[in-house]
Amino acid sequence: MANYNKVGAAEGGRTVLHDALGLTGAEISINNVPAGGGVPFFHAHKKNEEIYYIISGKGAAIIDGETIALEAGDWVRISPPAMRKFCAAEDSPMSYICIQVKENSLEEFTGEDAIMG
């Protein structure tokens, strides 16, 4: 068995990579929201923080009642208990990546976790 998995992202809508890649430490999704559209509900998490990267377009996140303007190139981290909802601008679709991981679970990273060959 190979030590990797590879999949392609679907056009439009949402692509969830947890099952497709066999992820064991994170959930990652690619989200495409049409101009004027948005996630139809607010949500929070019990244990997982979310990190968002805006790939293209512009829009906003409503986080605990505060509206945060977003555009391509922005990164946003949201703590688990914060209520959140994302929407695209009326005149622009928005695409973003959402990475969901257990808050405070990172013990080592970059060089500290590397095994050089």
MODELLER restraints for C-alpha pairs under 7 A, 6 or more apart:
rsr = mdl.restraints
at = mdl.atoms
rsr.add(forms.Gaussian(group=physical.xy_distance, feature=features.Distance(at['CA:5:A'], at['CA:21:A']), mean=5.41, stdev=0.5))
rsr.add(forms.Gaussian(group=physical.xy_distance, feature=features.Distance(at['CA:6:A'], at['CA:21:A']), mean=6.64, stdev=0.5))
rsr.add(forms.Gaussian(group=physical.xy_distance, feature=features.Distance(at['CA:7:A'], at['CA:20:A']), mean=6.87, stdev=0.5))
rsr.add(forms.Gaussian(group=physical.xy_distance, feature=features.Distance(at['CA:9:A'], at['CA:15:A']), mean=6.04, stdev=0.5))
rsr.add(forms.Gaussian(group=physical.xy_distance, feature=features.Distance(at['CA:12:A'], at['CA:32:A']), mean=5.55, stdev=0.5))
rsr.add(forms.Gaussian(group=physical.xy_distance, feature=features.Distance(at['CA:13:A'], at['CA:31:A']), mean=6.01, stdev=0.5))
rsr.add(forms.Gaussian(group=physical.xy_distance, feature=features.Distance(at['CA:13:A'], at['CA:32:A']), mean=5.10, stdev=0.5))
rsr.add(forms.Gaussian(group=physical.xy_distance, feature=features.Distance(at['CA:13:A'], at['CA:33:A']), mean=6.82, stdev=0.5))
rsr.add(forms.Gaussian(group=physical.xy_distance, feature=features.Distance(at['CA:14:A'], at['CA:29:A']), mean=6.79, stdev=0.5))
rsr.add(forms.Gaussian(group=physical.xy_distance, feature=features.Distance(at['CA:14:A'], at['CA:30:A']), mean=5.61, stdev=0.5))
rsr.add(forms.Gaussian(group=physical.xy_distance, feature=features.Distance(at['CA:14:A'], at['CA:31:A']), mean=4.50, stdev=0.5))
rsr.add(forms.Gaussian(group=physical.xy_distance, feature=features.Distance(at['CA:14:A'], at['CA:32:A']), mean=6.18, stdev=0.5))
rsr.add(forms.Gaussian(group=physical.xy_distance, feature=features.Distance(at['CA:15:A'], at['CA:29:A']), mean=5.41, stdev=0.5))
rsr.add(forms.Gaussian(group=physical.xy_distance, feature=features.Distance(at['CA:15:A'], at['CA:30:A']), mean=5.09, stdev=0.5))
rsr.add(forms.Gaussian(group=physical.xy_distance, feature=features.Distance(at['CA:15:A'], at['CA:31:A']), mean=6.57, stdev=0.5))
rsr.add(forms.Gaussian(group=physical.xy_distance, feature=features.Distance(at['CA:16:A'], at['CA:28:A']), mean=6.18, stdev=0.5))
rsr.add(forms.Gaussian(group=physical.xy_distance, feature=features.Distance(at['CA:16:A'], at['CA:29:A']), mean=4.36, stdev=0.5))
rsr.add(forms.Gaussian(group=physical.xy_distance, feature=features.Distance(at['CA:16:A'], at['CA:30:A']), mean=6.62, stdev=0.5))
rsr.add(forms.Gaussian(group=physical.xy_distance, feature=features.Distance(at['CA:17:A'], at['CA:27:A']), mean=6.68, stdev=0.5))
rsr.add(forms.Gaussian(group=physical.xy_distance, feature=features.Distance(at['CA:17:A'], at['CA:28:A']), mean=5.45, stdev=0.5))
rsr.add(forms.Gaussian(group=physical.xy_distance, feature=features.Distance(at['CA:17:A'], at['CA:29:A']), mean=5.82, stdev=0.5))
rsr.add(forms.Gaussian(group=physical.xy_distance, feature=features.Distance(at['CA:18:A'], at['CA:27:A']), mean=5.19, stdev=0.5))
rsr.add(forms.Gaussian(group=physical.xy_distance, feature=features.Distance(at['CA:18:A'], at['CA:28:A']), mean=6.40, stdev=0.5))
rsr.add(forms.Gaussian(group=physical.xy_distance, feature=features.Distance(at['CA:25:A'], at['CA:101:A']), mean=6.73, stdev=0.5))
rsr.add(forms.Gaussian(group=physical.xy_distance, feature=features.Distance(at['CA:26:A'], at['CA:99:A']), mean=6.81, stdev=0.5))
rsr.add(forms.Gaussian(group=physical.xy_distance, feature=features.Distance(at['CA:26:A'], at['CA:100:A']), mean=5.58, stdev=0.5))
rsr.add(forms.Gaussian(group=physical.xy_distance, feature=features.Distance(at['CA:26:A'], at['CA:101:A']), mean=4.85, stdev=0.5))
rsr.add(forms.Gaussian(group=physical.xy_distance, feature=features.Distance(at['CA:27:A'], at['CA:99:A']), mean=5.78, stdev=0.5))
rsr.add(forms.Gaussian(group=physical.xy_distance, feature=features.Distance(at['CA:27:A'], at['CA:100:A']), mean=4.92, stdev=0.5))
rsr.add(forms.Gaussian(group=physical.xy_distance, feature=features.Distance(at['CA:27:A'], at['CA:101:A']), mean=6.64, stdev=0.5))
rsr.add(forms.Gaussian(group=physical.xy_distance, feature=features.Distance(at['CA:28:A'], at['CA:98:A']), mean=5.54, stdev=0.5))
rsr.add(forms.Gaussian(group=physical.xy_distance, feature=features.Distance(at['CA:28:A'], at['CA:99:A']), mean=4.48, stdev=0.5))
rsr.add(forms.Gaussian(group=physical.xy_distance, feature=features.Distance(at['CA:28:A'], at['CA:100:A']), mean=6.18, stdev=0.5))
rsr.add(forms.Gaussian(group=physical.xy_distance, feature=features.Distance(at['CA:29:A'], at['CA:97:A']), mean=5.70, stdev=0.5))
rsr.add(forms.Gaussian(group=physical.xy_distance, feature=features.Distance(at['CA:29:A'], at['CA:98:A']), mean=5.24, stdev=0.5))
rsr.add(forms.Gaussian(group=physical.xy_distance, feature=features.Distance(at['CA:29:A'], at['CA:99:A']), mean=6.72, stdev=0.5))
rsr.add(forms.Gaussian(group=physical.xy_distance, feature=features.Distance(at['CA:30:A'], at['CA:96:A']), mean=5.90, stdev=0.5))
rsr.add(forms.Gaussian(group=physical.xy_distance, feature=features.Distance(at['CA:30:A'], at['CA:97:A']), mean=4.57, stdev=0.5))
rsr.add(forms.Gaussian(group=physical.xy_distance, feature=features.Distance(at['CA:30:A'], at['CA:98:A']), mean=6.47, stdev=0.5))
rsr.add(forms.Gaussian(group=physical.xy_distance, feature=features.Distance(at['CA:31:A'], at['CA:95:A']), mean=5.52, stdev=0.5))
rsr.add(forms.Gaussian(group=physical.xy_distance, feature=features.Distance(at['CA:31:A'], at['CA:96:A']), mean=5.29, stdev=0.5))
rsr.add(forms.Gaussian(group=physical.xy_distance, feature=features.Distance(at['CA:31:A'], at['CA:97:A']), mean=6.19, stdev=0.5))
rsr.add(forms.Gaussian(group=physical.xy_distance, feature=features.Distance(at['CA:32:A'], at['CA:94:A']), mean=5.95, stdev=0.5))
rsr.add(forms.Gaussian(group=physical.xy_distance, feature=features.Distance(at['CA:32:A'], at['CA:95:A']), mean=4.35, stdev=0.5))
rsr.add(forms.Gaussian(group=physical.xy_distance, feature=features.Distance(at['CA:32:A'], at['CA:96:A']), mean=6.64, stdev=0.5))
rsr.add(forms.Gaussian(group=physical.xy_distance, feature=features.Distance(at['CA:33:A'], at['CA:88:A']), mean=6.08, stdev=0.5))
rsr.add(forms.Gaussian(group=physical.xy_distance, feature=features.Distance(at['CA:33:A'], at['CA:93:A']), mean=5.62, stdev=0.5))
rsr.add(forms.Gaussian(group=physical.xy_distance, feature=features.Distance(at['CA:33:A'], at['CA:94:A']), mean=5.23, stdev=0.5))
rsr.add(forms.Gaussian(group=physical.xy_distance, feature=features.Distance(at['CA:33:A'], at['CA:95:A']), mean=6.16, stdev=0.5))
rsr.add(forms.Gaussian(group=physical.xy_distance, feature=features.Distance(at['CA:34:A'], at['CA:88:A']), mean=6.59, stdev=0.5))
rsr.add(forms.Gaussian(group=physical.xy_distance, feature=features.Distance(at['CA:34:A'], at['CA:93:A']), mean=4.36, stdev=0.5))
rsr.add(forms.Gaussian(group=physical.xy_distance, feature=features.Distance(at['CA:34:A'], at['CA:94:A']), mean=6.57, stdev=0.5))
rsr.add(forms.Gaussian(group=physical.xy_distance, feature=features.Distance(at['CA:35:A'], at['CA:88:A']), mean=5.43, stdev=0.5))
rsr.add(forms.Gaussian(group=physical.xy_distance, feature=features.Distance(at['CA:35:A'], at['CA:89:A']), mean=5.72, stdev=0.5))
rsr.add(forms.Gaussian(group=physical.xy_distance, feature=features.Distance(at['CA:35:A'], at['CA:90:A']), mean=5.10, stdev=0.5))
rsr.add(forms.Gaussian(group=physical.xy_distance, feature=features.Distance(at['CA:35:A'], at['CA:91:A']), mean=5.57, stdev=0.5))
rsr.add(forms.Gaussian(group=physical.xy_distance, feature=features.Distance(at['CA:35:A'], at['CA:92:A']), mean=4.55, stdev=0.5))
rsr.add(forms.Gaussian(group=physical.xy_distance, feature=features.Distance(at['CA:35:A'], at['CA:93:A']), mean=3.97, stdev=0.5))
rsr.add(forms.Gaussian(group=physical.xy_distance, feature=features.Distance(at['CA:36:A'], at['CA:88:A']), mean=5.45, stdev=0.5))
rsr.add(forms.Gaussian(group=physical.xy_distance, feature=features.Distance(at['CA:36:A'], at['CA:89:A']), mean=5.40, stdev=0.5))
rsr.add(forms.Gaussian(group=physical.xy_distance, feature=features.Distance(at['CA:36:A'], at['CA:90:A']), mean=3.97, stdev=0.5))
rsr.add(forms.Gaussian(group=physical.xy_distance, feature=features.Distance(at['CA:36:A'], at['CA:91:A']), mean=6.83, stdev=0.5))
rsr.add(forms.Gaussian(group=physical.xy_distance, feature=features.Distance(at['CA:37:A'], at['CA:87:A']), mean=5.81, stdev=0.5))
rsr.add(forms.Gaussian(group=physical.xy_distance, feature=features.Distance(at['CA:37:A'], at['CA:88:A']), mean=5.60, stdev=0.5))
rsr.add(forms.Gaussian(group=physical.xy_distance, feature=features.Distance(at['CA:38:A'], at['CA:86:A']), mean=5.75, stdev=0.5))
rsr.add(forms.Gaussian(group=physical.xy_distance, feature=features.Distance(at['CA:38:A'], at['CA:87:A']), mean=3.80, stdev=0.5))
rsr.add(forms.Gaussian(group=physical.xy_distance, feature=features.Distance(at['CA:38:A'], at['CA:88:A']), mean=5.91, stdev=0.5))
rsr.add(forms.Gaussian(group=physical.xy_distance, feature=features.Distance(at['CA:39:A'], at['CA:85:A']), mean=6.15, stdev=0.5))
rsr.add(forms.Gaussian(group=physical.xy_distance, feature=features.Distance(at['CA:39:A'], at['CA:86:A']), mean=5.66, stdev=0.5))
rsr.add(forms.Gaussian(group=physical.xy_distance, feature=features.Distance(at['CA:39:A'], at['CA:87:A']), mean=6.20, stdev=0.5))
rsr.add(forms.Gaussian(group=physical.xy_distance, feature=features.Distance(at['CA:41:A'], at['CA:85:A']), mean=6.43, stdev=0.5))
rsr.add(forms.Gaussian(group=physical.xy_distance, feature=features.Distance(at['CA:42:A'], at['CA:83:A']), mean=5.98, stdev=0.5))
rsr.add(forms.Gaussian(group=physical.xy_distance, feature=features.Distance(at['CA:42:A'], at['CA:84:A']), mean=5.21, stdev=0.5))
rsr.add(forms.Gaussian(group=physical.xy_distance, feature=features.Distance(at['CA:42:A'], at['CA:85:A']), mean=4.89, stdev=0.5))
rsr.add(forms.Gaussian(group=physical.xy_distance, feature=features.Distance(at['CA:43:A'], at['CA:83:A']), mean=5.22, stdev=0.5))
rsr.add(forms.Gaussian(group=physical.xy_distance, feature=features.Distance(at['CA:43:A'], at['CA:84:A']), mean=5.48, stdev=0.5))
rsr.add(forms.Gaussian(group=physical.xy_distance, feature=features.Distance(at['CA:43:A'], at['CA:85:A']), mean=6.84, stdev=0.5))
rsr.add(forms.Gaussian(group=physical.xy_distance, feature=features.Distance(at['CA:44:A'], at['CA:80:A']), mean=5.92, stdev=0.5))
rsr.add(forms.Gaussian(group=physical.xy_distance, feature=features.Distance(at['CA:44:A'], at['CA:81:A']), mean=5.30, stdev=0.5))
rsr.add(forms.Gaussian(group=physical.xy_distance, feature=features.Distance(at['CA:44:A'], at['CA:82:A']), mean=5.59, stdev=0.5))
rsr.add(forms.Gaussian(group=physical.xy_distance, feature=features.Distance(at['CA:44:A'], at['CA:83:A']), mean=4.76, stdev=0.5))
rsr.add(forms.Gaussian(group=physical.xy_distance, feature=features.Distance(at['CA:44:A'], at['CA:84:A']), mean=6.40, stdev=0.5))
rsr.add(forms.Gaussian(group=physical.xy_distance, feature=features.Distance(at['CA:45:A'], at['CA:80:A']), mean=4.62, stdev=0.5))
rsr.add(forms.Gaussian(group=physical.xy_distance, feature=features.Distance(at['CA:45:A'], at['CA:81:A']), mean=5.67, stdev=0.5))
rsr.add(forms.Gaussian(group=physical.xy_distance, feature=features.Distance(at['CA:46:A'], at['CA:80:A']), mean=5.91, stdev=0.5))
rsr.add(forms.Gaussian(group=physical.xy_distance, feature=features.Distance(at['CA:46:A'], at['CA:81:A']), mean=6.56, stdev=0.5))
rsr.add(forms.Gaussian(group=physical.xy_distance, feature=features.Distance(at['CA:47:A'], at['CA:80:A']), mean=5.80, stdev=0.5))
rsr.add(forms.Gaussian(group=physical.xy_distance, feature=features.Distance(at['CA:47:A'], at['CA:102:A']), mean=5.65, stdev=0.5))
rsr.add(forms.Gaussian(group=physical.xy_distance, feature=features.Distance(at['CA:47:A'], at['CA:103:A']), mean=6.15, stdev=0.5))
rsr.add(forms.Gaussian(group=physical.xy_distance, feature=features.Distance(at['CA:48:A'], at['CA:80:A']), mean=5.25, stdev=0.5))
rsr.add(forms.Gaussian(group=physical.xy_distance, feature=features.Distance(at['CA:48:A'], at['CA:100:A']), mean=6.03, stdev=0.5))
rsr.add(forms.Gaussian(group=physical.xy_distance, feature=features.Distance(at['CA:48:A'], at['CA:101:A']), mean=5.12, stdev=0.5))
rsr.add(forms.Gaussian(group=physical.xy_distance, feature=features.Distance(at['CA:48:A'], at['CA:102:A']), mean=4.20, stdev=0.5))
rsr.add(forms.Gaussian(group=physical.xy_distance, feature=features.Distance(at['CA:48:A'], at['CA:103:A']), mean=5.26, stdev=0.5))
rsr.add(forms.Gaussian(group=physical.xy_distance, feature=features.Distance(at['CA:49:A'], at['CA:78:A']), mean=5.73, stdev=0.5))
rsr.add(forms.Gaussian(group=physical.xy_distance, feature=features.Distance(at['CA:49:A'], at['CA:79:A']), mean=4.84, stdev=0.5))
rsr.add(forms.Gaussian(group=physical.xy_distance, feature=features.Distance(at['CA:49:A'], at['CA:80:A']), mean=4.76, stdev=0.5))
rsr.add(forms.Gaussian(group=physical.xy_distance, feature=features.Distance(at['CA:49:A'], at['CA:100:A']), mean=5.79, stdev=0.5))
rsr.add(forms.Gaussian(group=physical.xy_distance, feature=features.Distance(at['CA:49:A'], at['CA:101:A']), mean=5.67, stdev=0.5))
rsr.add(forms.Gaussian(group=physical.xy_distance, feature=features.Distance(at['CA:49:A'], at['CA:102:A']), mean=6.09, stdev=0.5))
rsr.add(forms.Gaussian(group=physical.xy_distance, feature=features.Distance(at['CA:49:A'], at['CA:103:A']), mean=5.27, stdev=0.5))
rsr.add(forms.Gaussian(group=physical.xy_distance, feature=features.Distance(at['CA:50:A'], at['CA:77:A']), mean=5.73, stdev=0.5))
rsr.add(forms.Gaussian(group=physical.xy_distance, feature=features.Distance(at['CA:50:A'], at['CA:78:A']), mean=5.31, stdev=0.5))
rsr.add(forms.Gaussian(group=physical.xy_distance, feature=features.Distance(at['CA:50:A'], at['CA:79:A']), mean=6.86, stdev=0.5))
rsr.add(forms.Gaussian(group=physical.xy_distance, feature=features.Distance(at['CA:50:A'], at['CA:98:A']), mean=6.49, stdev=0.5))
rsr.add(forms.Gaussian(group=physical.xy_distance, feature=features.Distance(at['CA:50:A'], at['CA:99:A']), mean=5.53, stdev=0.5))
rsr.add(forms.Gaussian(group=physical.xy_distance, feature=features.Distance(at['CA:50:A'], at['CA:100:A']), mean=4.46, stdev=0.5))
rsr.add(forms.Gaussian(group=physical.xy_distance, feature=features.Distance(at['CA:50:A'], at['CA:101:A']), mean=6.55, stdev=0.5))
rsr.add(forms.Gaussian(group=physical.xy_distance, feature=features.Distance(at['CA:51:A'], at['CA:76:A']), mean=5.66, stdev=0.5))
rsr.add(forms.Gaussian(group=physical.xy_distance, feature=features.Distance(at['CA:51:A'], at['CA:77:A']), mean=4.39, stdev=0.5))
rsr.add(forms.Gaussian(group=physical.xy_distance, feature=features.Distance(at['CA:51:A'], at['CA:78:A']), mean=6.44, stdev=0.5))
rsr.add(forms.Gaussian(group=physical.xy_distance, feature=features.Distance(at['CA:51:A'], at['CA:98:A']), mean=5.69, stdev=0.5))
rsr.add(forms.Gaussian(group=physical.xy_distance, feature=features.Distance(at['CA:51:A'], at['CA:99:A']), mean=5.04, stdev=0.5))
rsr.add(forms.Gaussian(group=physical.xy_distance, feature=features.Distance(at['CA:51:A'], at['CA:100:A']), mean=6.43, stdev=0.5))
rsr.add(forms.Gaussian(group=physical.xy_distance, feature=features.Distance(at['CA:52:A'], at['CA:75:A']), mean=5.55, stdev=0.5))
rsr.add(forms.Gaussian(group=physical.xy_distance, feature=features.Distance(at['CA:52:A'], at['CA:76:A']), mean=5.11, stdev=0.5))
rsr.add(forms.Gaussian(group=physical.xy_distance, feature=features.Distance(at['CA:52:A'], at['CA:77:A']), mean=6.37, stdev=0.5))
rsr.add(forms.Gaussian(group=physical.xy_distance, feature=features.Distance(at['CA:52:A'], at['CA:96:A']), mean=6.63, stdev=0.5))
rsr.add(forms.Gaussian(group=physical.xy_distance, feature=features.Distance(at['CA:52:A'], at['CA:97:A']), mean=5.55, stdev=0.5))
rsr.add(forms.Gaussian(group=physical.xy_distance, feature=features.Distance(at['CA:52:A'], at['CA:98:A']), mean=4.56, stdev=0.5))
rsr.add(forms.Gaussian(group=physical.xy_distance, feature=features.Distance(at['CA:52:A'], at['CA:99:A']), mean=6.36, stdev=0.5))
rsr.add(forms.Gaussian(group=physical.xy_distance, feature=features.Distance(at['CA:53:A'], at['CA:73:A']), mean=6.82, stdev=0.5))
rsr.add(forms.Gaussian(group=physical.xy_distance, feature=features.Distance(at['CA:53:A'], at['CA:74:A']), mean=5.89, stdev=0.5))
rsr.add(forms.Gaussian(group=physical.xy_distance, feature=features.Distance(at['CA:53:A'], at['CA:75:A']), mean=4.63, stdev=0.5))
rsr.add(forms.Gaussian(group=physical.xy_distance, feature=features.Distance(at['CA:53:A'], at['CA:76:A']), mean=6.70, stdev=0.5))
rsr.add(forms.Gaussian(group=physical.xy_distance, feature=features.Distance(at['CA:53:A'], at['CA:96:A']), mean=5.41, stdev=0.5))
rsr.add(forms.Gaussian(group=physical.xy_distance, feature=features.Distance(at['CA:53:A'], at['CA:97:A']), mean=5.15, stdev=0.5))
rsr.add(forms.Gaussian(group=physical.xy_distance, feature=features.Distance(at['CA:53:A'], at['CA:98:A']), mean=6.66, stdev=0.5))
rsr.add(forms.Gaussian(group=physical.xy_distance, feature=features.Distance(at['CA:54:A'], at['CA:71:A']), mean=6.26, stdev=0.5))
rsr.add(forms.Gaussian(group=physical.xy_distance, feature=features.Distance(at['CA:54:A'], at['CA:72:A']), mean=4.84, stdev=0.5))
rsr.add(forms.Gaussian(group=physical.xy_distance, feature=features.Distance(at['CA:54:A'], at['CA:73:A']), mean=5.55, stdev=0.5))
rsr.add(forms.Gaussian(group=physical.xy_distance, feature=features.Distance(at['CA:54:A'], at['CA:74:A']), mean=5.44, stdev=0.5))
rsr.add(forms.Gaussian(group=physical.xy_distance, feature=features.Distance(at['CA:54:A'], at['CA:75:A']), mean=6.58, stdev=0.5))
rsr.add(forms.Gaussian(group=physical.xy_distance, feature=features.Distance(at['CA:54:A'], at['CA:95:A']), mean=6.09, stdev=0.5))
rsr.add(forms.Gaussian(group=physical.xy_distance, feature=features.Distance(at['CA:54:A'], at['CA:96:A']), mean=4.31, stdev=0.5))
rsr.add(forms.Gaussian(group=physical.xy_distance, feature=features.Distance(at['CA:54:A'], at['CA:97:A']), mean=6.57, stdev=0.5))
rsr.add(forms.Gaussian(group=physical.xy_distance, feature=features.Distance(at['CA:55:A'], at['CA:72:A']), mean=5.22, stdev=0.5))
rsr.add(forms.Gaussian(group=physical.xy_distance, feature=features.Distance(at['CA:55:A'], at['CA:73:A']), mean=6.26, stdev=0.5))
rsr.add(forms.Gaussian(group=physical.xy_distance, feature=features.Distance(at['CA:55:A'], at['CA:95:A']), mean=5.35, stdev=0.5))
rsr.add(forms.Gaussian(group=physical.xy_distance, feature=features.Distance(at['CA:55:A'], at['CA:96:A']), mean=5.02, stdev=0.5))
rsr.add(forms.Gaussian(group=physical.xy_distance, feature=features.Distance(at['CA:56:A'], at['CA:71:A']), mean=6.94, stdev=0.5))
rsr.add(forms.Gaussian(group=physical.xy_distance, feature=features.Distance(at['CA:56:A'], at['CA:72:A']), mean=4.49, stdev=0.5))
rsr.add(forms.Gaussian(group=physical.xy_distance, feature=features.Distance(at['CA:56:A'], at['CA:94:A']), mean=5.63, stdev=0.5))
rsr.add(forms.Gaussian(group=physical.xy_distance, feature=features.Distance(at['CA:56:A'], at['CA:95:A']), mean=5.22, stdev=0.5))
rsr.add(forms.Gaussian(group=physical.xy_distance, feature=features.Distance(at['CA:57:A'], at['CA:71:A']), mean=5.87, stdev=0.5))
rsr.add(forms.Gaussian(group=physical.xy_distance, feature=features.Distance(at['CA:57:A'], at['CA:72:A']), mean=5.61, stdev=0.5))
rsr.add(forms.Gaussian(group=physical.xy_distance, feature=features.Distance(at['CA:57:A'], at['CA:92:A']), mean=5.71, stdev=0.5))
rsr.add(forms.Gaussian(group=physical.xy_distance, feature=features.Distance(at['CA:57:A'], at['CA:93:A']), mean=5.48, stdev=0.5))
rsr.add(forms.Gaussian(group=physical.xy_distance, feature=features.Distance(at['CA:57:A'], at['CA:94:A']), mean=4.31, stdev=0.5))
rsr.add(forms.Gaussian(group=physical.xy_distance, feature=features.Distance(at['CA:57:A'], at['CA:95:A']), mean=6.48, stdev=0.5))
rsr.add(forms.Gaussian(group=physical.xy_distance, feature=features.Distance(at['CA:58:A'], at['CA:70:A']), mean=5.47, stdev=0.5))
rsr.add(forms.Gaussian(group=physical.xy_distance, feature=features.Distance(at['CA:58:A'], at['CA:71:A']), mean=4.14, stdev=0.5))
rsr.add(forms.Gaussian(group=physical.xy_distance, feature=features.Distance(at['CA:58:A'], at['CA:72:A']), mean=6.35, stdev=0.5))
rsr.add(forms.Gaussian(group=physical.xy_distance, feature=features.Distance(at['CA:58:A'], at['CA:88:A']), mean=6.02, stdev=0.5))
rsr.add(forms.Gaussian(group=physical.xy_distance, feature=features.Distance(at['CA:58:A'], at['CA:89:A']), mean=5.80, stdev=0.5))
rsr.add(forms.Gaussian(group=physical.xy_distance, feature=features.Distance(at['CA:58:A'], at['CA:92:A']), mean=6.06, stdev=0.5))
rsr.add(forms.Gaussian(group=physical.xy_distance, feature=features.Distance(at['CA:58:A'], at['CA:93:A']), mean=6.77, stdev=0.5))
rsr.add(forms.Gaussian(group=physical.xy_distance, feature=features.Distance(at['CA:58:A'], at['CA:94:A']), mean=5.36, stdev=0.5))
rsr.add(forms.Gaussian(group=physical.xy_distance, feature=features.Distance(at['CA:59:A'], at['CA:69:A']), mean=6.11, stdev=0.5))
rsr.add(forms.Gaussian(group=physical.xy_distance, feature=features.Distance(at['CA:59:A'], at['CA:70:A']), mean=5.17, stdev=0.5))
rsr.add(forms.Gaussian(group=physical.xy_distance, feature=features.Distance(at['CA:59:A'], at['CA:71:A']), mean=6.44, stdev=0.5))
rsr.add(forms.Gaussian(group=physical.xy_distance, feature=features.Distance(at['CA:59:A'], at['CA:87:A']), mean=5.62, stdev=0.5))
rsr.add(forms.Gaussian(group=physical.xy_distance, feature=features.Distance(at['CA:59:A'], at['CA:88:A']), mean=3.98, stdev=0.5))
rsr.add(forms.Gaussian(group=physical.xy_distance, feature=features.Distance(at['CA:59:A'], at['CA:89:A']), mean=4.27, stdev=0.5))
rsr.add(forms.Gaussian(group=physical.xy_distance, feature=features.Distance(at['CA:59:A'], at['CA:94:A']), mean=6.43, stdev=0.5))
rsr.add(forms.Gaussian(group=physical.xy_distance, feature=features.Distance(at['CA:60:A'], at['CA:67:A']), mean=6.41, stdev=0.5))
rsr.add(forms.Gaussian(group=physical.xy_distance, feature=features.Distance(at['CA:60:A'], at['CA:68:A']), mean=5.38, stdev=0.5))
rsr.add(forms.Gaussian(group=physical.xy_distance, feature=features.Distance(at['CA:60:A'], at['CA:69:A']), mean=4.49, stdev=0.5))
rsr.add(forms.Gaussian(group=physical.xy_distance, feature=features.Distance(at['CA:60:A'], at['CA:70:A']), mean=5.05, stdev=0.5))
rsr.add(forms.Gaussian(group=physical.xy_distance, feature=features.Distance(at['CA:60:A'], at['CA:86:A']), mean=5.89, stdev=0.5))
rsr.add(forms.Gaussian(group=physical.xy_distance, feature=features.Distance(at['CA:60:A'], at['CA:87:A']), mean=5.52, stdev=0.5))
rsr.add(forms.Gaussian(group=physical.xy_distance, feature=features.Distance(at['CA:60:A'], at['CA:88:A']), mean=6.39, stdev=0.5))
rsr.add(forms.Gaussian(group=physical.xy_distance, feature=features.Distance(at['CA:61:A'], at['CA:67:A']), mean=5.74, stdev=0.5))
rsr.add(forms.Gaussian(group=physical.xy_distance, feature=features.Distance(at['CA:61:A'], at['CA:68:A']), mean=5.18, stdev=0.5))
rsr.add(forms.Gaussian(group=physical.xy_distance, feature=features.Distance(at['CA:61:A'], at['CA:69:A']), mean=6.69, stdev=0.5))
rsr.add(forms.Gaussian(group=physical.xy_distance, feature=features.Distance(at['CA:61:A'], at['CA:84:A']), mean=6.79, stdev=0.5))
rsr.add(forms.Gaussian(group=physical.xy_distance, feature=features.Distance(at['CA:61:A'], at['CA:85:A']), mean=5.65, stdev=0.5))
rsr.add(forms.Gaussian(group=physical.xy_distance, feature=features.Distance(at['CA:61:A'], at['CA:86:A']), mean=4.44, stdev=0.5))
rsr.add(forms.Gaussian(group=physical.xy_distance, feature=features.Distance(at['CA:61:A'], at['CA:87:A']), mean=6.47, stdev=0.5))
rsr.add(forms.Gaussian(group=physical.xy_distance, feature=features.Distance(at['CA:62:A'], at['CA:68:A']), mean=6.19, stdev=0.5))
rsr.add(forms.Gaussian(group=physical.xy_distance, feature=features.Distance(at['CA:62:A'], at['CA:84:A']), mean=5.52, stdev=0.5))
rsr.add(forms.Gaussian(group=physical.xy_distance, feature=features.Distance(at['CA:62:A'], at['CA:85:A']), mean=5.28, stdev=0.5))
rsr.add(forms.Gaussian(group=physical.xy_distance, feature=features.Distance(at['CA:62:A'], at['CA:86:A']), mean=6.41, stdev=0.5))
rsr.add(forms.Gaussian(group=physical.xy_distance, feature=features.Distance(at['CA:63:A'], at['CA:82:A']), mean=6.38, stdev=0.5))
rsr.add(forms.Gaussian(group=physical.xy_distance, feature=features.Distance(at['CA:63:A'], at['CA:83:A']), mean=5.62, stdev=0.5))
rsr.add(forms.Gaussian(group=physical.xy_distance, feature=features.Distance(at['CA:63:A'], at['CA:84:A']), mean=4.53, stdev=0.5))
rsr.add(forms.Gaussian(group=physical.xy_distance, feature=features.Distance(at['CA:63:A'], at['CA:85:A']), mean=6.79, stdev=0.5))
rsr.add(forms.Gaussian(group=physical.xy_distance, feature=features.Distance(at['CA:64:A'], at['CA:82:A']), mean=5.73, stdev=0.5))
rsr.add(forms.Gaussian(group=physical.xy_distance, feature=features.Distance(at['CA:64:A'], at['CA:83:A']), mean=5.09, stdev=0.5))
rsr.add(forms.Gaussian(group=physical.xy_distance, feature=features.Distance(at['CA:64:A'], at['CA:84:A']), mean=6.48, stdev=0.5))
rsr.add(forms.Gaussian(group=physical.xy_distance, feature=features.Distance(at['CA:88:A'], at['CA:94:A']), mean=5.25, stdev=0.5))
